[in-house]
Amino acid sequence: MFGLGIYLADLSSKSNQYSKCQQHESTSCKVCEKKLFLCRALIGDPYFTKVAMRYAKEPPINKDSVIALSRKDVPDSAVEYREYIFYDKDVVYPEYVISYQLK
């Protein structure tokens, strides 16, 4: 929705939507262990948006990252939950791997 980037979220439930178990290829599997990264990222001076930027390969000029505002922030936003998009892999550091199982 925001081009070729590294997508982070501040809600684990949002990240879980993209975390599939290896055995069943399901995001809602309650049998298998799943994994998420807990990352640190340098947001810098972000560009805030409520609209999709489908073909983006970098943030807008003079911006360092993109923050997609949630519908809680802006009712007519393109996304339900806030997303953080980074186009430079060097500003995102995966600090922990969290293993979990849905109940």
C-alpha positions as a Markdown table, in Angstrom:
| # | Residue | x | y | z |
|---|---|---|---|---|
| 1 | Met | 0.0 | 0.0 | 0.0 |
| 2 | Phe | 3.0 | 2.3 | 0.5 |
| 3 | Gly | 5.4 | 0.9 | -1.9 |
| 4 | Leu | 8.6 | -1.1 | -1.5 |
| 5 | Gly | 9.7 | -0.6 | 2.1 |
| 6 | Ile | 10.0 | -2.1 | 5.6 |
| 7 | Tyr | 6.7 | -1.9 | 7.4 |
| 8 | Leu | 6.5 | -1.7 | 11.2 |
| 9 | Ala | 3.5 | -1.3 | 13.5 |
| 10 | Asp | 3.0 | -0.2 | 17.0 |
| 11 | Leu | 0.3 | -2.9 | 17.6 |
| 12 | Ser | 1.4 | -6.6 | 17.7 |
| 13 | Ser | -2.1 | -7.5 | 16.4 |
| 14 | Lys | -1.4 | -5.6 | 13.2 |
| 15 | Ser | 2.0 | -7.3 | 12.8 |
| 16 | Asn | 0.3 | -10.7 | 13.5 |
| 17 | Gln | -1.7 | -10.2 | 10.3 |
| 18 | Tyr | 1.5 | -10.8 | 8.3 |
| 19 | Ser | 3.0 | -13.5 | 10.5 |
| 20 | Lys | 2.1 | -17.0 | 9.2 |
| 21 | Cys | 3.0 | -20.3 | 10.9 |
| 22 | Gln | 5.4 | -22.3 | 8.8 |
| 23 | Gln | 3.3 | -25.5 | 8.9 |
| 24 | His | -0.2 | -24.3 | 7.9 |
| 25 | Glu | 0.7 | -20.9 | 6.2 |
| 26 | Ser | -2.0 | -19.3 | 8.3 |
| 27 | Thr | -2.0 | -16.1 | 10.2 |
| 28 | Ser | -4.8 | -17.4 | 12.5 |
| 29 | Cys | -3.2 | -20.8 | 13.4 |
| 30 | Lys | -3.6 | -21.6 | 17.1 |
| 31 | Val | -1.5 | -24.7 | 17.0 |
| 32 | Cys | 1.9 | -23.6 | 15.8 |
| 33 | Glu | 4.4 | -21.1 | 17.3 |
| 34 | Lys | 4.8 | -17.9 | 15.3 |
| 35 | Lys | 7.5 | -15.3 | 15.4 |
| 36 | Leu | 7.7 | -11.5 | 15.3 |
| 37 | Phe | 10.6 | -9.1 | 15.3 |
| 38 | Leu | 10.7 | -6.3 | 17.9 |
| 39 | Cys | 12.6 | -3.5 | 16.0 |
| 40 | Arg | 14.2 | -0.2 | 16.8 |
| 41 | Ala | 13.9 | 2.3 | 14.0 |
| 42 | Leu | 15.1 | 5.9 | 13.3 |
| 43 | Ile | 12.0 | 7.7 | 12.2 |
| 44 | Gly | 13.7 | 11.0 | 11.6 |
| 45 | Asp | 11.4 | 13.6 | 10.1 |
| 46 | Pro | 8.4 | 11.6 | 8.9 |
| 47 | Tyr | 5.9 | 12.3 | 6.2 |
| 48 | Phe | 2.4 | 11.7 | 7.6 |
| 49 | Thr | -0.3 | 10.5 | 5.2 |
| 50 | Lys | -3.8 | 9.1 | 5.1 |
| 51 | Val | -3.6 | 8.0 | 1.4 |
| 52 | Ala | -1.9 | 5.1 | -0.2 |
| 53 | Met | 1.5 | 5.6 | -1.9 |
| 54 | Arg | 1.5 | 2.3 | -3.9 |
| 55 | Tyr | 4.7 | 2.8 | -6.0 |
| 56 | Ala | 6.9 | 4.6 | -3.5 |
| 57 | Lys | 10.5 | 3.6 | -3.3 |
| 58 | Glu | 11.6 | 6.4 | -1.0 |
| 59 | Pro | 9.9 | 8.9 | 1.3 |
| 60 | Pro | 8.9 | 12.3 | -0.2 |
| 61 | Ile | 11.7 | 14.9 | -0.6 |
| 62 | Asn | 13.2 | 16.1 | 2.7 |
| 63 | Lys | 11.5 | 13.4 | 4.7 |
| 64 | Asp | 13.1 | 10.3 | 6.3 |
| 65 | Ser | 10.2 | 7.9 | 6.6 |
| 66 | Val | 6.4 | 7.6 | 6.2 |
| 67 | Ile | 3.8 | 7.3 | 8.9 |
| 68 | Ala | 0.4 | 6.1 | 7.6 |
| 69 | Leu | -2.2 | 7.5 | 10.0 |
| 70 | Ser | -4.9 | 5.2 | 11.3 |
| 71 | Arg | -8.6 | 5.7 | 11.0 |
| 72 | Lys | -8.5 | 6.6 | 14.7 |
| 73 | Asp | -6.2 | 9.5 | 13.8 |
| 74 | Val | -8.1 | 10.4 | 10.6 |
| 75 | Pro | -11.5 | 8.8 | 9.9 |
| 76 | Asp | -11.0 | 8.6 | 6.1 |
| 77 | Ser | -7.5 | 7.1 | 6.3 |
| 78 | Ala | -6.4 | 4.3 | 3.9 |
| 79 | Val | -5.4 | 2.1 | 6.8 |
| 80 | Glu | -7.2 | 0.8 | 9.9 |
| 81 | Tyr | -4.1 | 0.9 | 12.1 |
| 82 | Arg | -1.0 | 3.1 | 12.1 |
| 83 | Glu | 1.9 | 1.9 | 10.0 |
| 84 | Tyr | 5.5 | 3.1 | 9.8 |
| 85 | Ile | 7.3 | 2.6 | 6.5 |
| 86 | Phe | 11.1 | 2.8 | 6.0 |
| 87 | Tyr | 12.8 | 2.8 | 2.7 |
| 88 | Asp | 16.3 | 2.5 | 4.0 |
| 89 | Lys | 17.2 | -0.8 | 5.6 |
| 90 | Asp | 20.0 | 0.8 | 7.6 |
| 91 | Val | 17.6 | 2.7 | 9.9 |
| 92 | Val | 15.7 | -0.4 | 11.1 |
| 93 | Tyr | 17.3 | -2.7 | 13.7 |
| 94 | Pro | 15.6 | -6.0 | 14.6 |
| 95 | Glu | 16.5 | -6.2 | 18.3 |
| 96 | Tyr | 14.5 | -9.2 | 19.5 |
| 97 | Val | 12.7 | -12.2 | 18.0 |
| 98 | Ile | 9.5 | -12.9 | 19.9 |
| 99 | Ser | 8.0 | -16.4 | 19.8 |
| 100 | Tyr | 4.3 | -16.7 | 20.5 |
| 101 | Gln | 1.2 | -18.8 | 20.0 |
| 102 | Leu | -2.3 | -17.6 | 19.6 |
| 103 | Lys | -4.9 | -18.8 | 22.0 |
